[in-house]
Amino acid sequence: MLEDRLKQAGADYTAGLPLKSKVVVDRNVYTGQNPGSSAALARRIIDDLSGKE
């Protein structure tokens, strides 16, 4: 599984609840857990680029 390979490579892998939105940001890498995370991910990118907290 991809999760196992990432962990073996030293990645800090986190997962949310199945079918729920989850966004993770690590410096300049933004990722969402699934397609249901797209709105939250877009909002986070927009807020970060505009300087909002």
C-alpha positions as a printed Julia matrix, in Angstrom:
53×3 Matrix{Float64}:
   0.0    0.0    0.0
   1.11   3.54  -0.66
   0.71   4.43   3.03
   3.14   1.68   4.04
   5.68   2.69   1.4
   5.54   6.33   2.47
   6.08   5.42   6.11
   8.99   3.13   5.19
  10.56   6.03   3.31
  10.3    8.22   6.42
   7.22  10.25   5.51
   5.01  11.65   8.25
   1.75  10.12   7.04
  -1.6   11.09   8.55
  -5.08  10.02   7.57
  -8.51  11.27   8.47
 -11.76   9.43   8.76
 -12.87   7.6    5.61
 -14.85   9.76   3.17
 -14.3   12.89   5.3
 -12.46  16.04   4.3
  -8.86  16.38   5.51
  -6.27  18.91   4.39
  -2.59  18.75   5.31
  -0.03  21.5    4.68
   3.73  21.03   5.0
   5.53  24.22   4.04
   4.69  24.58   0.34
   3.03  21.17  -0.15
  -0.75  21.17   0.1
  -2.74  17.96  -0.13
  -6.26  16.7    0.42
  -7.27  13.21   1.48
  -9.88  12.67  -1.21
 -12.05  14.53  -3.75
 -14.32  15.61  -0.89
 -11.39  17.67   0.43
 -11.15  19.84  -2.69
 -13.24  22.76  -1.38
 -11.38  22.87   1.95
  -8.04  22.55   0.15
  -8.88  25.38  -2.25
 -10.02  27.59   0.64
  -6.77  26.89   2.55
  -4.62  27.79  -0.45
  -6.57  30.97  -1.1
  -6.4   31.99   2.57
  -2.66  31.32   2.75
  -1.95  33.24  -0.44
  -4.04  36.19   0.74
  -2.36  36.23   4.17
  -5.48  35.26   6.12
  -5.19  33.06   9.19
